[in-house]
Structures are given as C-alpha cells and as structure tokens.
Amino acid sequence: MGRLTAQQGAERYLRHVTLERGLSANSLAAYRRDLDAYAAWLDRRGIDELSRVTPDTLSEYVAELNGGAAPAGGAAASGAAAPGGPDAPPPPLAPASITRRLSTVRGMHRFLFEEGLLESHAGSGVRTPKRALRLPKALPVEDVEALLAAAGGGEDATADQPVALRDRALLELLYASGARVSEITALDVDDLLSVPGRGDAWGDPERALAEGGFLRVTGKGSKQRIVPYGSYAGRALAAYLVRARPTMAERGGGTPALFVGPRGGRLSRQSAWLVIRAAAERAGITAEVSPHTLRHSFATHLLAGGADVRTVQEMLGHASVTTTQIYTQVTADTLREHYLTAHPRAR
C-alpha cells in the first residue's frame, strides 16, 4: 500500500461523494472545509500519512475540538500556549459542529478502508460529545402574519412595485411550503405545478396559481419532492409573475429562475435573508428571524393544527422522522403552557 496523505485521501473522497451522492455545492464546500481542517490538524501533530491515524488519534482530535486537549509538540511540554499564538488550539466547537466534522472525517476513513487504500478504519468506535436538544424557534401565527404583511411594504414602496411583489411572494412561499431558502431560490418557474385543468404558470399565472398548487422542490442529495402551497401564496405568486417578474427578468437573458434579483439573475440566498430581516424590522418583531424561522414555524403550526408527523416529514424533506419529531416536542410544550395557564387545578 502506497503512502497516502490526508490531502490525497480527501480529494479521493470528495470525488467519490460528488459522483455517488449528488451533493449540492454547499454540502461539498462544507465537506472540503472539514477535511482541510482535519489535514491541518494532522500536519501540526507531525502525522504525514493516514495509515498512522488510529482511533486514539481521532479521539484526541475530538477532544481538541471540544476544548479538552492541548496542542501537541513543544507547547504541551512547556505549558499552555499563549492565547491567540500560532500553537494555540482553536476555540471549542459546538457539539453539533463536532459531530458534523467527525462524521465527514469518519466517512473519508471508511471509504478509503473499503477501497483498500487503508489497512484499518480509524473512525470505528470513536464517540462524539452528546448534542443538547435544541428546540427550533417558531414564530406565533400572528407574528408570521405581521411579517408577511410587512414584506415589501416600506415607507418608500407601494404594494405594486416589482420588488415589493417579489418579496411578498417569496415570504408567502417560504411559509406556505416549509422549504429551505436554498430550495426556494433554486426554483424555476417550471417548478410551479398547478392543479390539472388550470393551465400553467407561464401562460396564465392568475388562473393557474390563484387557488394554490404544488412545488417541485429539489432538496439535499438532489432528491425531489412535491410540496403543496395554498391560495395566499398562490395569489402572491400570480401577482409577482404577472406584474413584476417580466420587468425584473429583462436583464437576465431569459433566466428560468422563479425569483430574480435587480440585475435579472437568480435571487441569492443572502438576498432572501435580507428580505426577511427587513420585513421583520418593519413588522416590529424583536425575535431573531431567518429563513429557517419560517420553516420551523411551518412545521410547528402544521403539527399544532393536527397534521400527521409523517406528512410533515415528507413536506420538509427530512430523511428521518426523528428530525421531524423535534417539532412535536415544541407543540407539546405549548400545549402544556396553555394547560398550566388555563386549568384551575393545573398547579
């Protein structure tokens, strides 16, 4: 078996996940960052071949990520490294970040072992810190309604201005579908699926979309799912497609993108985030609001209204129902709060 460095192993693994898993550009970039950080850590410890990595090595790596180990070498022998110095360990990562980084590293070691490039799988049996259960933060229904009403409605804007129409349609669709912001900004007009018999979004948007319809959403791993949306989002989309998008897309050279920016190109995730933040400020919402807040609110409100957890899982695109069940805890906590407040013998 030839010598294999961490960088060489990482490149082989990244080619594998690119071809076999169909990961998005964002996921691949995250994998690369994790593996680059791991390679740099090995280099600092003088480990120049992956064959020298053992389960104990990876356990030390996890400990350092968690802030529980000093860096190897002279700094450890002479005492703690100077804060901020070149030998100082990085600040500890959150348990979720450690879990993600170790998952990437273990995946690389397992792949190289299965390919016969390493004699053993160093990631086997290495444990990560337990993740604290973080309940998603959803907005109350009245705050969501205020947020949607404020979309595109600044003092210098009117409801019929192209940007105002786009912003209202964007926020309505985020909340109506529960899709990730990256999924919404990746939509093309052709991904708006109307109910059969109503035409299509290109030909007659008002007839096709006004009563709601379906989205063809491409999620993680390029997996597609069909998600419904209702009449509020449908009417906002129809208004945007008829009165705003044609003008905004003129500079885009015929882009198929559903949501477009000021230069006619596809709206970016960062721009969508700014739209939501501006709407939250206008609505007077003091809580932190992000695109994912609307996704959390979508799931929480559906479950509170009696939706089946498996149905919500399918609409959110979760691979495991366990992820979706976190929202049932939020709903249960809300029910208990109402019970304790209202029932005369609850306390």
N, C-alpha and C positions, 0 to 999 in steps of 0.2 A: 504494500500500500504506500503510495507516494505521500510526500509532505503536503498537508492541506492547511492553509492559514484561515483565520476567521473571515477575512475579506473574500477569499476564494469560495469558501463554503457558503457565505451569504449570497454571493452572486448566483451560484448554482441553485440555491433555494428560492431566490426571488424569481429566477427564470421558471422554476417549477410552478410556483403559485400563480404566476402570471398566465401560464398556459393552461394549467389544470383547474384552477378555481375561478378564473374570470373576475378577479378582484378589481374594484374601482381604483382609479388613480390615487384617490385619497388614502385608501387602505394600503396600497403598495408603498406610498410615501411613508406611512406610519411604520410598516414593516422595516423599511430601509433605515429609518431613524433608530428603531430599537436595535437592529443588528449592528449599525455603526457604533452605537453607544457601547454595546457588548464587546465589539472588537477593540475599541479604545481601552476598555477596562482590562481586557486580557493583555493588551500591549503594555499597560502600566505595570502589570504584575510579571512581565517577562515571559508570558506564555505565547510562543510564536507558532504553535501547532494545535489544532483542535483535538488531535489524538491525546494530548496531555491533559485535557479537561476531564475532570471526574465529577461525580455527584457532589463531593465535598467542595469542589471549586464553585459549582453553581450555587450551593448553599451559602458560601461566602459572598457570592455576588448578590444574592437576595438580601443577605444581612446588611451589606453596604448600602444597597438601595433603600433599605428600611432605616438607615441611620444607625445601625448597630455594630459597625466594624470600622476600624481604622484602615487607611490605605496601606498596602504592602510596601516593603522597602525601608529606606532609612527613616522615614517619618515615624513609622511604627516603633522603631528601635529607640529613637531619641525623644519620644513623647509625642503629644498631639501636634498635628500640622497646624501651621499658622492659618487663622481664618482667612479665606479668600486666596491663600497661596496656591502655587501650582500643584502641590501634593495634597491639598485639602480635598476631602471627599465632597461630592456634590450634596446639596441638601436632600433630606429624605423625601422619597416619593410617597404619594398616597397609595394605600393598598390596591386600589383598582388599577393604578398605573403600573405597579409592580407586577400584578397578575398578568396584565396585558403584555408587558415586556418579557416576562419569563415564558409566557405561552409562545411568543414568537421565537425565542431562543430554543426552547424545547422542541418546537416544530422543526427548526433547522437541524438540530442534532438527530432527531428521529428520522428525518428524511435522508440525511447523509448516512446514517447507520443502515437503513433499509436499502439504500443504493449500493452498499458495500464499500463506501468510502471511509467509514469509521468502524473500528472493531467493536465498539460498545456504544450504548445510548446513555450519555452522561445525564440527561434530564430525567431519567426514570427515578421516581420516588422523591424528587425534590419538592418540598412544600412551600407554598406562598403564605403570606400573612392573611388572616381572615379578614374578609371585607365586611365593614359595618353596613348594616342595611340602611340605605339612604332612600327614603321615600320620595317619589317625584313630587314636585310642587306644581299643583294645578291652580288656576285662577277660578274664583267663583264665577258662575254663569253671568251675573250682572257685570263683572269686570270684563269678561270676554265681549259682551255686547257693547260696552263702552269703548273698548279697544277697536272693534270693527267699525263702530260709528265714527271714530276719530281718524280712521285710515284715509290719508289724502285730504284731510279737512282742515288744513292750517288756515291762518287768517288771510294769507295771500293766495289761497287756492279756492277754486269753486269745484262743486261736485262733478262738473262736466269736463274739467281739464283732463287731458290724457293721462298724466302721471297719477292724478287722484283716482281715476277709474281703474288704472292698473293696480295701484296699491290696495284698493278695496277688494278687487278680485283676488289678489294674492293672499291677503289675510283671510278672506272668506274661505278660500280653497284649503289653506293650511289647516284651519279649524274644522272644516267640513269633512276632510279626508283623513286627518291624523298623520299625513305623510311627512317624512323628514324634509327639511328645507332643501337638501341636495336633490331629493327626488322631485320636488315641485319645480325647482329651477331647471331641471333636466327635461321637463315635459316639452313635447312638441304639440302643436295644435292638433295633429292627428291622434294624439293620445287622449283627446276628449271623445268619449264614446257616448252617443246619445241613445235613448231608448228607441228600439226599432220602429220605423214609421214616422219619425220626426225629422228626417234629413240629417245633415252633418254640420259640424261646427264651421267649416269653410263656407258652405253655401248659404245657410240661413241660421246663424247662431241663435237668434231670438227664439225661433221655433224649436230648434234642436236642443237647446240647453236650459230654457227658462224654468222648466219643471224639474231640473236635476238630471243626473245621468251617471256615468261611470268614468273613472280614470284608469288608464293602463299605466301602472307605475312600475318602473324598473328599480329594484332595491339592491341590497347588498348581494354580492356574488352574481350580479346581472340577472337575478331572479325577478320575474314579472308577476304581478298580481293585479287583480281588478278590484277597485275600491269605489263604492258609491259616493255620491255627494248630493246634497239636497237643493231645494229651489232657491234659497238665499244665495248660495254660491253660484248656482246656475244663472240667475239673473245678473249677478255682478260680472260673471264671465261674459255673458252675452253683451252687456253694455260696453265692456272693455274691448271685445273683439269687433264690435260694430263702430264705436265712436272714438277709439283710442289707438288700438294696435296698428291699423293701416298707416296712420300718420307716423307713429313711432318707429315702425319697421322699415320705412322708406330708405333709411341709410344702411340697413342691414343686408342688402343684396339678396333679398328673398329668403331670409333665415326662416327655418321651420319652427323656431323656438316659440313657445306659448308666451312667456313673459320676456319682454325685451327692455333694454336699458336706453339711455338717452342717445346713444350712437347707433341704435338699431340692432345691436348684438344681443346675445342671450344675457339675461339678468344674472348676476353673480350671487353666490350665497351671502357674501359680505354685504352686498347692496340690499338683499332681502332682510338681513339682520337690522340694518339701519332703518329700513322702512318700519319695522316692528317697534324699534326703540322710539322713533319719532312719534308713532301713533300712541304708544304708552305714555309718553310725556304729555301729549295733548289731552289724553284721557284722564290725566291726573293719577295714574296708577303708580304707586310708590314701590311696589314689589319689583324684584328683578324679572324682566320679561325677555324671553328669547324665542326663536322659532320653536325650540323644543318645548317651551312652556305651553304652546298651543297644542302640540302633540300629546303632552301629559294631560292637558285639560280635556281634549277629545276623548281619550281613553277613560278618564275618571268619570266624566259626565255620562258616557255611554253605560258604564257599569252601574253607576248610581241610578240610571233610568231603567235598569233591568236587563241590559244586553248580556248575552252569554259570553263567558270569558274566551271560549274558543273562537267565537265570531270576531271578537276584538283582536285576538291574536292574529287571525288571518288578515284583518284590515291593516294592522300595524306592521305586518311582515316579520313578526318575531319567529325565529326558528324553534324556540322552546316556549311552551305555555308558562313555564316557571317565570320567565321575564315578565309576561303579561300579568301574572298573579300578584305582582308587587302592587298593582293598581287596586286590587281587591282589598288590600290592607288599608290603603288610603280611604276607600269608601267605607270600610268597617269603622275606621277611626272617626269619620264624620258622623256616621250613624250613632256611635256611642256618645259623641259630644252632644248631639241633639237630644238623645235619651236622657243624659245626665242633666241637661238644662231643663227639659220639659216635664219629666216624670216626677210626680210628687214624692215618691218613695225610692228614688234612684240613689240618694246619698244617705 
